[in-house]
Amino acid sequence: MMTGTQLALRLLLELASLVALAVGGYGVWADGPVVLRGLIALALPALAVVLWGRYAAPRRPVRDSAALWYGVQLLVWGGAVALLAVGGHPGWALGLGIVMVVNTVVLWSLGEWSPVIER
């Protein structure tokens, strides 16, 4: 039961990171042109989806590098938290970051956070 709940939370956190990338990307250049801010808000989550799907997802096509697996997760989740903070939402960034870290630690302690897992 605990593992299923944590994996469901993990999925929600992955989706939240996409939203955070969009919101943070839009807010990071506060006085920039709205069109460019919108493009940044669309491009960052799209790039994250491509990277995550290729290098960090359980059924990813590239499985030969644990460093890429860890690196992409750190890049996407860390980038989401950082952009959210810089984009004007530091409280949300802190809360999201704490939940992400706790979820990762719990999944790791359950043996469910590893680059060798394939679903």
Disulfide bonds with the S-S distance in Angstrom:
none
